[in-house]
């Protein structure tokens, strides 16, 4: 399973980066291959200063070895070995009319000291963070998520959509990071869903990413915007930074377990602003977005 | 003691804000008075878009009531009441040749259910975060810190300078946030230092702030800078954000105990950049700063 899934994310990285380069039309992903001293490594691909993408990364990694102390207490296990691999992506477009997107698909195995698998699970999801609200974009993104889910279980979409809203909640701001999508974790074998079934599910979600995001980019990338709209985008990006550095378990985990910092923090936006006590004007487009972030809704 | 110290920080806030307005020559501090529903409140003063200060705050607060659950486990106590007050300031200058500064002076009392004081302590410090290294500025700042310490104990400066270097360590970057200064906490009564002695010490440090910082601002605020230097400042400000949101106990504490978000996050810089895998050129002024941040040194 681990080899099959690692092969899958390698191919998915190729597909996604080549599709995004085509949409961008100018910038190319720059690749960094890195090794983890304790075992494994990754292939980081970063795009900067494109026509469409101001900054973004589509990264894969596969790491293994002894489970770090911090992860032992996190998982409530003693000495164990592990293997973890995944694809993580974040794209920050230049145009505030084009939403930021994040996605992650990952697989984890834990072994006893004899090398037997004692636990294994999939996790992941994808979610959209716009700066201006185009309801049809939210509906499109969520519809694609739902279609990928419905092929595997009638309740997956509603369950993982809800988890996504809960996970990407910027608690100290009392608002969502974005419009959500899917979030799932610890997807383990059950009588009804074997690991192969989970594999089929997660790869279907992975395969749906381009369909979920690229049509939105194509539709919005040519819309004109003014400096005030750009400013709003940079202020909202500040909230993205706050979520990732204060609340995001994946980011904090990476920072605390001595992950590759530059690959982890590629998620941070290129230009960001913080204003004191900033509030959009009542009745404005900016206030309309905020309203939806404060009260997550059903899109499909 | 609590009334005396609260009166002191009120007056210190007035002194500092009026001195800083004079240095700035353009922007004025805007004041927000806020109440904490559970008891107490604060006076937030923020300056934005000045000649010198792009963004900054000089805030006081005095809060009291039942010790929140999260603080109970933090301090290892059960039901208790508390009083906490302090002055916190952060100033982000526009000109990258002028350093950012942070300072905080605070007092804490804990009570049993009969209202008796069961514990009390002072804490605080002040530290400098430049974007370009002027060694004479570091020496000046640390000399003023040392002078304030030496009047109270011959070992305070070396002890609290070291604690400052340790506290403001951006562990995931393996570098200091800035050039340090002083950091002390849990300053409690001992046979050698009564609470009044600690009061004398902390107010001497508080009184030294203007002398420690303002001459540096006056000296550097007229130096010309170019867009590349400004860019470097914005990238370094990213590290400041990373420290405050990932490592700073005070910030995280405020966010988790439902503090006033806008007063807590006034510490975040106005314009910030994140680049992928950014490194200054070997032998450059930027690399010289980094070298000192990676290897904190003795300035006096």
Interface residues (C-beta under 8 A of the other chain):
Chain A: X32 X46 X48 X55 X57 X171 X172 X173 X234 X238 X241 X242 X245 X246 X252 X255 X256 X261 X262 X265 X266 X268 X269 X270 X271 X272 X273 X274 X275 X276 X277
Chain B: X32 X46 X48 X55 X57 X171 X172 X173 X234 X238 X241 X242 X245 X246 X252 X255 X256 X261 X262 X265 X266 X268 X269 X270 X271 X272 X273 X274 X275 X276 X277
